Amino acid sequence: MRIDIATLFPEMLETYLGESIVGRARKKGVFELQCHNIRDYTEDKHRRVDDTPYSERQGMLMQCEPIMNCYKAVAGERKPHVIFMSPQGKTLTQKRARELAQMDDLFILCGHYEGVDQRILDRIVDEEISVGDYVLTGGELPALVLVDCVVRMLEGTLSQTDCYEDESHYNALLEYPQYTRPEVWEGEKVPEVLLSGDHAKIAAWRREQQIINTWKKRPELLEKASLTHDDLAIIHKLNKGEIG
């Protein structure tokens, strides 16, 4: 996969993208990523990339020309899937991240100030993505969230696919509780089933705990999940107060 990010603050992004799991995957060549400074593509001698909007509103708006110049220089003859990080976009989900992880070429545009001239959005953007119903000062933090979410599902990033397949939201359920050593901490013991070595019982316990955890914290997610008869039986008991 190739990812290009157009931004006014490439150094901010590079600091994160060179570290931890994402940084190691990048160094291994699991994916290719380049950050591009939009200011490098302006024709203004003062490297200006914004101007006042045609309205009564305060603030500055990013101009079309520097962004288009950046896009053309980076994409060339390619046609990457262009994403604009925006609070007006559809909220990022694990499902959408999985779909994006199947693509070969992403171009992420980070806005700033009061946003971006609508004409550039109409011309090159394929979709707008939000990381939540709130407004940030720029698209850089949302872009990092998106890249992290997508890259960790690429083959070779994590040691095993179940590292993310068991996680919250992958299958519309929240993750089960996890424990590590010591076996007993301040009088509280790790659940006995996890010490049993019985993989079938452990799998059943984990599934039950996923159902319970989701029912308690995010019950609306259960409507999207693929539930078995055993899962429904657990929910029935939860609703009756028999477990949990």
Steps between C-alpha positions, in 0.01 A plus 500: 500500500605856426379789716563868424400773745467862393540728801638831624681319782687194367744500793213456743388187317848356448568505874222251562523301178862407564433342839357183655309239297417734212860618476636145499254393229602800293870416536429137400327617184154377596374830364652808338416842641603852408395830660483798266512862610228688312699822536764355268245512217378858530597753234482785750843643582409514869394131490145602578239226467189672641280803456184653646173329403232673293273549798458693819671228699830549675800280431693375201427236239752276325528576128447262211821555305763380752295189581440418134867553418596266783247238391612506136869483591448208738241300307639547152316255273366304796150542643528447875194482721484852646379551857438839659510493881194703599247518787235502226602155379367158594637381832793261470408143589698178520302372203600796284861470614499135389368604159765770464769248598413307182585799281841553343522878485368760747545877489399675823435874502530687830314828519580789733371843600129521405530215252555461126351670194203286395616487140803287585282264701262464207787444259719236666349365825335155495380500859509701819576323828448624855645357820216638711237767537734777609728753330880505515742765380613289206479163329838373620384318814206337319737395219725329755199319646397381155848384398553316829162329474556390139868405516466266797277276287751469218670163473837519671423783742394280791643158573163325464164601355323408825689789659237725344220254419429454872504871572209731574281590200659254256187281509267767645575376853725642766806307612500258792693582822869407498744417778873451546736399780493484796226238531381662823521877550388661827283198571332498159557190290506458123182315386558128545399410147798692359735280700332175393677449168166393351488702178134424428391619844721808473349586158147458638584719804647770278192504278272523802707783643484685167120479509487612863746785448315627193161471672626707793697767315371527141172307472415664167787307339320170562249596230781486240672185627458150357364317804463127556229327704746477789566875475129574507461276804767702681322825412171357624664418834653846517164663439346290777783583738612139531863576410725802480 
